[in-house]
Amino acid sequence: MNRDYQKLADIVSQSDTIIIYRRDNPDGNAYGSQLGLKEIIKTNFPDKNVYAAGENSEYLNPLGRMDSYDPALISASLAIVVDTPSSDWIDGDDWKECATVIKIDNHPEKEVYGQVDINDQSVSSCSELIANIALSLKWMLTPEAAQCLLIGILEGTTNFLTSGFNKKTFTTLAKLVELSPSAHEILNRRVYASVEENKLKAYLVNHLKSTSLNTTWVFLPNKVLKRYNVEPNRASQFNWLLLDFATTEFCVMFVEYDDKRIRAQFSSKTRPVNMFAAKYGGWGTRHGAGAFLKNKKQAREILTILESETF
């Protein structure tokens, strides 16, 4: 038994209130790991008060919604932060007031915080890590928890287009599928898209560009996102289309937000990109990472560097 897993179990059993946090600008893996863990704790510790903290993301709400809770509970609560390598990126600030903090993450270690820091870089995603913890502790997984974690793994591996997974990933997936009532339903929930989102995907594919044999990229202006009524966080998850179409080493999607910030999503089937993203204040896994840029000048700089591979 992993000692940190047992520490987690012991602290959860001793806590009356547990608040689960995740990073801001979440993707399906962040939501899946957060809501999957919430369901697992509620099932195995029905006497506990368990809440999911953060802003709601409309496109991820089919997985579940965030909770409201009494601020008076915070100071005596256990905070569990998932899929967040840096405390600066936690969605919300009240985690700092919690009595105990546990971090669960699979990214290369960027910051150690909390009384317990569970970090496992051998897994594909934080959702896979949560599943492994639950299975190791022999905690019961409901169909709802299994679905959240399955969708999180699919997001974390970009539909298995990147190499951030191994045979253990599929062993865990098999167990989750066995626990779920319908794998077909899970996949349908994973790939749901509105008419407007599909139009944006068409725009994206039709506007792909290549700087050289090294890089495929696309820029999504905020006015285009508004035209198709797609929120920037949702649009940034379509980076798998670049991997699907590209024959280059690197793919990067630039997504413009309302405040003119530009989110750069880096991905590669074979090459590490997380340390490159770190140069721009971002982070991620070896084959998928992101960063917020100050302006388009930085975007042009990134394309130049990727083309010359000088990082």
Steps between C-alpha positions, in 0.01 A plus 500: 500500500631843404563692823362825361181322392457375856568849637228631270256234620582569866457877466173462306361267766586758770346797316135602523510738202702452182526763225649384169671765289652493151672742268340796332423485126423129544479226240318168518785339694487770770121468529508121473759453775329754728143371460612137487680540833201680651271212405748243634532671839124553531441131424761361737452758777128586492525690829738758348409834347675509161504800265650578158640854488554736208322680221262302282605436141193478279641247256607271786177523699367169357760339729359685801490844655706670766359543853422787732600465865493698821824701540485422871591138415828582330736543795429149631490333157734273310596641160593252226644668191507294180669551162668826607883504499524859627299652787472822295270315260247372754150622419418703810698624800317360801699172488771690686267527801439123523641307794678244282597496132570193285625531143441225241663554161678323215687792342877537533541654845483878478420584862466290814216629715272357765568256782481205258618523137407197289678526165515217246637585156470143371126536439323656204289745699387605843178307436701179455687578823173550692372168363821322603482649851138388543571150368810466719305605810216267398257788501172440321460672162147572386408516129490879531854514638626258234348711222661822628840332520468333160419830332789662689743236372382550143554876538838451667628284215344717227305194382826298512661719234793577732739250655428587862350161581614141545359150551405584859270771361302238309488271804341783696269583211382139482407508868313828460311375196402187693362720777303718258154412368568608144831576333306628200327760719836608636641556152189689394539733796868548413447604139177699531513822300252766398444608141697818575792303642516285190502814286795628704679169448451544125640854525799367693582228248460740208737751659785267599841630402853363502816701557718215375527125538518560875181681598127507424305784660174693499382828652141527624400868538252584773259643242486158331424331834218749557367437149459132581413557868781276628682590822883521476560217748287270286671607177845430645401134543473458124880485475464126436388594148845642435660175611258308283578699186862601552805320362734732693688460828314774685146638509392823663158659525470867595162591653415864563297584813268796563773686690741456204709239678605218271500140617761291324433125500811297410493136402727245341467130432866434574682806638483659850332841509441569871837664566450720197160610635668571834706776336172687453368438849310184409535130572360163405593142423781402265280486191229753583546837669366854501583858589333840493678754282498876536459581132526383139868594494570212737299269274719593203809448715382151593450402138852618417650298785301185419605524137867517594473259797727718714350407836 
